[in-house]
Amino acid sequence: MFITKEELQTAIYEYQLTDITGGAMDDLAVRHAVAAAVSEASGYLNAKYDIKAIFSAEGDDRHPLLVEHIKSIAVWYLIKRANTDLIFDRAKEYYKAAVEWLKLVAGVGTDDETIAPDLPLRRDETGDGGKVMTRFRFGSHPKFDNGLDDAFNYRLRGFNND
């Protein structure tokens, strides 16, 4: 598991976690919340980054900011079960911040406004396996039309009739 229950307690108080999970010893709810958080983050990062390497890392080898955002997303999924001490609004803000960060890292919905954390990039697994897999976008902006052509042509037609 990418994040343990003990690590999750830096994002939510232990008594709140106990209230939400019902004191279950098997921590099924925590495992599912962390798995859902990792799955959501993977969805954003999969196109550009090596998901297996990122989420198989342990301890200090993990990206610290990604760990914090995964915790925020996991807390969001946990409080859907029960809203302990009205932490809903705060958890919602942290969840939104985490998703926005993931979108910036993945470059989703932005035009070249990405940030590049120190995460391993996806590599081609065929052949030498050393090529970094990237996506390229190309195209052009739509033709700029400010309506001057119509006015100009209208005046030219008026001069030609004289």
C-alpha positions as CSV (number, residue, x, y, z in Angstrom):
1,M,0.0,0.0,0.0
2,F,1.4,3.4,-1.0
3,I,0.3,5.1,2.2
4,T,-0.1,3.3,5.6
5,K,-2.8,4.1,8.1
6,E,-0.2,5.6,10.4
7,E,0.9,8.0,7.6
8,L,-2.7,8.9,7.0
9,Q,-2.9,10.3,10.5
10,T,-0.9,13.3,9.5
11,A,-3.9,14.3,7.3
12,I,-6.7,13.3,9.7
13,Y,-6.8,12.9,13.4
14,E,-6.7,9.4,14.8
15,Y,-10.1,9.7,16.6
16,Q,-11.7,10.9,13.4
17,L,-10.3,8.0,11.5
18,T,-11.5,5.6,14.2
19,D,-15.0,7.2,14.1
20,I,-15.2,6.9,10.3
21,T,-13.9,3.4,10.1
22,G,-15.9,2.3,13.1
23,G,-12.8,1.1,14.8
24,A,-12.5,-1.8,12.4
25,M,-9.2,-3.6,13.0
26,D,-8.8,-4.8,9.4
27,D,-8.7,-1.2,8.1
28,L,-10.7,-2.2,5.0
29,A,-12.1,1.3,4.6
30,V,-8.6,2.9,4.8
31,R,-7.2,0.4,2.3
32,H,-10.0,1.1,-0.2
33,A,-9.6,4.9,0.3
34,V,-5.9,4.8,-0.4
35,A,-6.4,2.5,-3.4
36,A,-9.0,4.8,-4.8
37,A,-6.7,7.8,-4.3
38,V,-3.8,6.1,-6.0
39,S,-6.1,5.0,-8.8
40,E,-7.4,8.6,-9.3
41,A,-3.8,10.0,-9.3
42,S,-2.7,7.2,-11.7
43,G,-5.5,8.3,-14.1
44,Y,-4.0,11.8,-14.3
45,L,-0.3,10.8,-14.4
46,N,-0.5,7.6,-16.6
47,A,0.0,9.3,-20.0
48,K,3.3,10.9,-19.1
49,Y,4.8,9.2,-16.1
50,D,5.9,5.6,-15.1
51,I,3.0,4.8,-12.7
52,K,4.5,1.4,-11.7
53,A,7.7,3.1,-10.5
54,I,6.0,5.9,-8.8
55,F,3.5,3.9,-6.8
56,S,5.8,1.0,-6.0
57,A,8.3,3.3,-4.3
58,E,8.5,3.1,-0.5
59,G,9.5,5.3,2.3
60,D,11.7,8.3,1.4
61,D,11.9,7.2,-2.2
62,R,8.4,8.5,-2.8
63,H,7.7,12.0,-4.1
64,P,6.8,13.9,-0.9
65,L,4.3,16.3,-2.4
66,L,2.6,13.4,-4.3
67,V,2.3,11.5,-0.9
68,E,0.6,14.5,0.7
69,H,-1.9,14.8,-2.2
70,I,-2.7,11.1,-2.1
71,K,-3.4,11.5,1.6
72,S,-5.8,14.4,0.9
73,I,-7.6,12.4,-1.8
74,A,-7.8,9.3,0.5
75,V,-9.2,11.5,3.4
76,W,-11.8,12.8,0.9
77,Y,-12.9,9.2,0.1
78,L,-12.9,8.3,3.8
79,I,-15.2,11.1,4.9
80,K,-17.7,10.2,2.3
81,R,-18.5,7.3,4.8
82,A,-19.1,9.6,7.8
83,N,-18.6,13.3,8.4
84,T,-16.7,13.4,11.7
85,D,-16.4,16.8,13.3
86,L,-17.6,18.6,10.2
87,I,-14.2,18.3,8.4
88,F,-16.0,18.0,5.1
89,D,-15.3,21.6,3.9
90,R,-11.6,21.4,4.8
91,A,-11.2,18.0,3.2
92,K,-13.0,19.2,0.1
93,E,-10.6,22.1,-0.3
94,Y,-7.6,19.8,0.1
95,Y,-9.1,17.3,-2.4
96,K,-9.6,20.1,-5.0
97,A,-6.0,21.3,-4.4
98,A,-4.7,17.8,-4.9
99,V,-6.7,17.3,-8.1
100,E,-5.6,20.7,-9.5
101,W,-1.9,19.8,-8.8
102,L,-2.3,16.5,-10.6
103,K,-3.9,18.2,-13.5
104,L,-1.0,20.7,-13.7
105,V,1.5,17.8,-13.5
106,A,-0.3,15.9,-16.2
107,G,-1.0,19.0,-18.4
108,V,-4.7,18.3,-18.5
109,G,-6.9,21.1,-19.8
110,T,-4.0,23.6,-20.0
111,D,-1.9,25.0,-22.8
112,D,1.7,24.4,-21.9
113,E,1.1,25.3,-18.3
114,T,2.5,22.1,-16.8
115,I,4.8,21.7,-13.8
116,A,7.3,18.9,-13.9
117,P,8.0,17.3,-10.5
118,D,10.8,14.8,-10.2
119,L,8.8,11.8,-11.2
120,P,10.0,9.0,-13.5
121,L,8.8,9.4,-17.0
122,R,7.1,6.6,-19.0
123,R,9.5,4.6,-21.1
124,D,9.0,2.4,-24.1
125,E,9.1,-1.2,-23.0
126,T,9.8,-2.6,-26.5
127,G,13.3,-2.7,-28.0
128,D,16.0,-1.0,-26.0
129,G,13.4,0.3,-23.4
130,G,15.3,3.6,-23.0
131,K,13.1,5.9,-25.1
132,V,10.9,8.3,-23.1
133,M,7.3,8.1,-24.3
134,T,5.8,11.5,-24.8
135,R,2.8,12.8,-26.6
136,F,3.1,15.6,-29.1
137,R,0.3,18.0,-30.0
138,F,0.4,20.0,-33.1
139,G,-1.9,22.2,-35.1
140,S,-2.6,25.8,-35.4
141,H,-4.8,28.5,-34.0
142,P,-8.1,29.2,-35.8
143,K,-7.8,31.9,-38.4
144,F,-8.1,35.4,-36.8
145,D,-11.0,37.3,-38.3
146,N,-11.8,40.8,-37.1
147,G,-14.4,41.6,-39.8
148,L,-12.3,44.1,-41.8
149,D,-12.3,42.0,-45.0
150,D,-16.1,42.5,-45.4
151,A,-15.9,46.3,-44.9
152,F,-12.9,46.6,-47.2
153,N,-14.6,44.5,-50.0
154,Y,-17.7,46.6,-49.7
155,R,-15.8,49.8,-50.2
156,L,-13.9,48.4,-53.2
157,R,-17.2,47.4,-54.8
158,G,-18.4,51.0,-54.3
159,F,-15.3,52.4,-56.0
160,N,-15.6,50.0,-58.9
161,N,-19.1,51.2,-59.7
162,D,-18.1,54.8,-60.1
